[in-house]
Amino acid sequence: MRDGERDNAAMDCFSGKLLVAAPRLTDPNFTRTVILVVHHEAEGAFGLVLNRAGDKRVKDVWARHVHEPCPVDQPVMIGGPVEGPLIALHGNATLGEREIVPGVFFTSDRDLLVAVVAAGEPPLRVYSGYSGWGEGQLEGEVSAGDWLVATADGEVVFGDDDGLWHRASRRAADEQLVKALHVRHVPRDPGLN
């Protein structure tokens, strides 16, 4: 493998991962946030904050833009400080543009988004805005210790927002410990051993 290929392979490791804000990260946009990295490549990365509900409801936003009934009455999540189109994370494979982790699909295409929300099937989260990083920025922030990295799954992405930062922080710490100790297998519930 050449150096450029090795660099690209290393960068791909953040796609589909959780970024857990380190306690020292005081930027108000990211304090105690957990972000799902949707896409990461050499030119940059983008993700969605999983634990920041906005004060607008999906059905209210929907009424202004789509003019059709909306079966979804939940908060629009704040995906980050960068403005953009509405985005959804959901479990409907037929309407997903990309599978981020098993069972978690991303949609930003307007027609697909309308179909996802109109179906109203859980799991579903609708986001306004996103988190973005330029070339090398995310790698630098992770190296500096601003973010802990952990594995993502549907349970975390669609789970309860309350306490998510604490749970994800523990997951990241546990994963780092397992890696540092070179443990080959950790049971899902070690207390059952």
N, C-alpha and C positions, 0 to 999 in steps of 0.2 A: 504494500500500500504506500503510495506517495504521500508526501507531507500535506498537500492540499486535500487529498481524499481523507486523510486522518482528521484534519481540522473540520471538514464537513461532517464526518461521522460523529465527532465529539459534540458539535453544535446540535445535531438532531436529538441529542439526549434530553433537551428541555421540552420538546413537543410532547404534549400529552402528560406532562408532569405538573405537580403543584408547586407553586412558589409561596412560601410562608414567610410573611414579613418578620424579620428579626426584631426583637424587643427594642433595639436601638434605632430602628427606622422611624423617624418622626415626621416624615412628609405626611401631611393630613390626608392626602389622596390614598395613602397606602398603610397608615398605621393600623396594625393588627388585622391586616387583610390576608386572604388566601386567594391566590389567582390560579386559574387553570390556563396553562400555556396552550393556546390553540394551534399556533404555527410558529416555527422557529427555523430560520435559515441564515446564511451568511449576511444578508442585507439587513436583518433585524428580526424582531419577534412581536407577536401580539397575543394578548390573553384577556381573560374576563375575571373580574373580581367576583368571587362566589358568595361573599358574606356581607354585601352592602345593598340593602333594599332602599329604593327611592321612595319618594312620597306620592308618586303618580301610580295609578292602577292601569293594568293592561287594557281593561275594557274602556277606560276613559281616553287613552291614547288611540285606541283602535277606532272609536267613534269619530274622532277628528280626521283620521287619515284613510280609513277603509270604507266607512259608511255602510257597514254590514254588522249584524248582531255578533257579539263576542261572548263565547261561553267561559272565558277565562277571567276570573276576578282575583288577581293576585298582584302584588307590587311589581312594577318594572324595576329590575335590578340595575344598579349603577356598575357597569362593567369596567369603568375607569374614567380618567379625565379627558380622554381624546374623544371628540364628537364623531359620530358616525351614524350609519343607518341602524334601525332596530335589528337585533340579532337574537337567535334562539338557540338554546341547548335543549335537547329533547331526546326521547327514546324511540322515535319513529324512523326506522331505517329507510323506508321508501321515500321519505321527504328530506333526508339528510344530504347535505352536500359533501360532508366528510365525517368519518367516524374518528373522534378524538381519542377515546379509550373505549374498550368494549361496552356497547350499549349506550354510549353518549355521542349524539350526533349534533353537528353544527349546521346552522342554516342562516344565511343572510340574504339570499335571493328573495326579492319581494314576493313573487308568486308562490314560491315554496313556503315562505314565512306565513303568508295568508292562509295557506292550506294547513300548516301545522297548528296555528292558533285557532282556526275555524274548527278543527277536529277536537281541540281542547283536551286531548288525552295526556294524562300524566305518564311519565315525568316530563315537565316542561318548565323552563325558565326563560323569560324574555328580558333582554338587556338593552340599555341605552348607553352608548359610549363603550370605549374599550381602553385597555392599557397597551401602550406601544413602546418599543425600544428600537433605537437605531443600530446600525452595524457595530457589533462588539459591546454595546452598552449593557445588555443583560448579562453577558459573560463577566464583564467587569464588576457589576453589582453583586453577582453571586460570589465571585472571588473575594470581594471586599467584605463579605459576610452580611450584606444587607438582606439577603434572602436565603432561607433554607429550602432545600429541594426534597420533595417526597413523591411517592407514587400516587397516582390518581385512580379513582374508580367511580362508578356510578353512585355508590352509596355516599361518597363524600360530595360529589358534584350536586346531587339532588337532595341531600340530607338537610337536616335542621341547621339553620344559620347560627343559632345560639350555641356558643361554645365551640364553633368550628375552628377558630384560630388556635385554641388550646389543644383540641384533638389533632389538628394537622401538625402543630408544633411537636407534639409527642410522637406522632408517626415519623416525622422527619428525624427526630433525635434517635428513635429506635432503629430506623433504617441506617443511620450513620454508625451507630454502635455495632449493629450486626456486620456492616461492611468492615469496620475497623478490626473487629474480632475474627473476621474471616469465617463466620458461621455459615454453614451450608444450607441448613433448613431450620426455620422457626415455625412451629405450629401456629395455626390461627389463634388458638387460645392456649397459651403455655400452661395455664392453671389446671388444665385437664390432664396433664401428663402425670 
